[in-house]
Amino acid sequence: MELALLGIGLVLVIEGLVLALLPNRLDELVRAIASWPLETRRACGLGALAVGVFLVWLART
């Protein structure tokens, strides 16, 4: 449970920083990603998931 709370907290910190410091750039990024084909977005999501799982595994060893 401690690890889950830590992970959620870190995600919220990073997302909060992006929203606070670069709100206009975030709008551009969302529009750009929305124009990508569905399969590209899915592949990017799976890649991010794999990197995240690896980093959690690395941190726990």
N, C-alpha and C positions, 0 to 999 in steps of 0.2 A: 504494500500500500504506500509505503514511503517513497519508493521509486516512481510509482504512478503519479503521486502528487508532485514530485520533483519535475517529472517530465512535463506535466500539464503547466506547471508554473513557468518553466523555461520557455515553452511555446507561447504562453501569454505575454511574457516579457518581450520576446522577439517580435511578435505581432504588434504589440503595443508600440514598440519603438518605430516600426515601419509606418504605422498609422499616424503617429505623432510627428515624425520627422519628414516623411516623404508622401503625403497624401495624394498630391497630383501625379506623382510618378506611379503610385499604386493603381490609379485609375487607368493610366496608359498600359500598365502591365496586364491588368485584367482584360482590357479590350484586345490586347495582342494575343493573350492565351485563348480567349474566346474564338479567335479566328483560326486557331489550329484545328486540324482534323481530330475527330474523336479518338482515333487510335493513337495519335501522338500524345494527346493529353493523358490517355490511359497509361501509355508507356512511361511517361514522365512521373506519373503518380506511383507506378510500381517501382520505378527506379528510386524515387525518394523513400518509399517504404523500405526497400532493401537496404539502402544506406542507413536509414534510421535504426533498423533492427541490428545491423552490424555495429553501429556506434553504441547502442545499448549493450550488446553482447561484449564489446571491447571494454566498456566502462565497468562491467560487472566482473571481469576476469582479473 
